[in-house]
Amino acid sequence: MSTTAGLVIPCKAAVSWEAGKPLVIEQVEVAPPQAMEVRIKIKYTSLCHTDLYFWEAKGQTPLFPRIFGHEASGIVESVGEGVSDLQVGDHVLPVFTGECGECKHCKSEESNMCDLLRINTDRGVMLSDGKSRFSINGNPINHFLGTSTFSEYTVVHSGCLAKLNPLAPLDKVCILSCGISTGLGATLNVAKPKKGSSVAIFGLGAVGLAAAEGARIAGASRIIGVDLNPNRFEKAKKFGVTEFVNPKEHDRPVQEVIAEMTDGGVDRSVECTGNINAMISAFECVHDGWGVAVLVGVPNKDAVFMTKPINLLNERALKGTFFGNYKPRTDLPSVVDMYMNKKLELDKFITHRVPFSEINKAFDYMLRGEGLRCIINMEE
């Protein structure tokens, strides 16, 4: 048992009081975990574009005050009633989606979308009792994605924690709890390119580069990066990208350009922008007969795109993916092992590091489009 088990822990957290305003480091109180919950000490967290999106609150219901953060690593401080697979001292990744192990999705080998613990961006409380575990002077502070990792301690449902090899460096593997795994799994688990094949990646942000990393690991011989920002091309070479296409430099649809470059189309494509036109291009640029296009980017929920049914009838496949088809508790430990075995290169995704006291710098870097992942050290 830890010395703090069962007690309220006062600690520092970066609280977002209103949309788009700098986070404020506050003293918060973190309640003990309830049934099927785990309280963890966050060691490192990073900033993902999803945090930025909900912090700006431009496209969804604003919910403030709130503690953001969902890409992180930590150590179990105490466990609530009913938690049997984790214990004090375990190293874990908190994940925005979960794996209850009991629902139809969890029991299916084909799905990673848990009925109980599926992502819910509007919920600011815990599932078990509808209450927050964070408070300031008795006033509740909202959770975010069931993780809220911009706090020295947080409480997470046990089904949203992946147990790690304790030898894995927590300041690196923390980035596997969202975007990097999403892009990597989209390629390795869903597109499944064969050795020597061609892959087009639409969007060369962190998720797209992780998709390219997956294509590199799979042994693709041509990895074509598609992006409107030419400044991204040089960096993308480190991730295995061999050729680049900027749609702005062509006076015809980019899918036609790619089809011409590849004698009829690429074997696989992965779309990582959420842009409707990019989705159409990603689907229409794959080769008939065997081409597979995978959609990763999240569009507006009311968005619609059109393509001719003959494109499907000519044996192109269109697939979607959520979190790279990884079941968090079952599969993430093996992704960490890929890194430990030097198959997956994580260091090149980490472009900045800041102490927790300067967390707003991470937002500035992302707003300016600088770098890929900024690691925030919670103990500095």
C-alpha angles and dihedrals in degrees: 000000000000119000091242097049111130093012131106108252119214111210145143122279133173103239123198106212098177140005116286095357122122115272116254122221103231137174105249133178118233115203122219118270117270127210113328091002132118129204113215137187107231112224101176134005133180134203119252125190090247090065089051092048094054092040089057088046093200099134107031147033108304114230115186148207090038142157108225129194131103108168107080152114129226150153126257111253099177140343132223129231115299097021107129106155098060132053140183111293097025116138112233146176114220110218130200091227126045149208115225092178093220109072128087092259094050091049092050118089088209101058139057096183107111115206093215101040104030115141114283114182095183098056115096098174140063121273099232099063107000091246135119121246090208125078142161114207089341094309114121121240118207123249123227124222090338090286113073095181097173086091130083088235128023138173119232134177107259090235089064095058125091114203113227141208100265090224092063112107106248093206090063107032092051088085090063094074095083135350103023093050090045094057095037093050093045087064103033099037104030112020091035098188116202122236109278094019130129124249131186118206117199111205122021101214120118094289094047092048089050087053088051089049087055090052090049091051090048090055100247110174097207122037111180116197117207117196140139092223111077090192089073096060100078093050091047091064088073088062095054099267107151103180137024136213124189108196090207090066094062133069094210134057112293091232088065091050091051093045089054092047092051104038096254104348144312122290092234138009132191120199114206106166107074088227113139095219091050089052092054091046092048091053097042094047095064120098119262116246097035112010118132125196120194123200116212105152117094115232129194106294092243095048119124131189132195133215132161114267088225087072088065095039088056087065103263114141127216118200137175129209139198118205089346091292090285118146099221102223097033101041111027094074088062091051088054088050090054087058093044089051090052093243094113117049111213103162094076091062091059108084103156140028127195136173117251090251088064098045092132088067088067089058090048092053091051094045089053091047092241119152132339111259129011115201115214114206106215093200097056 
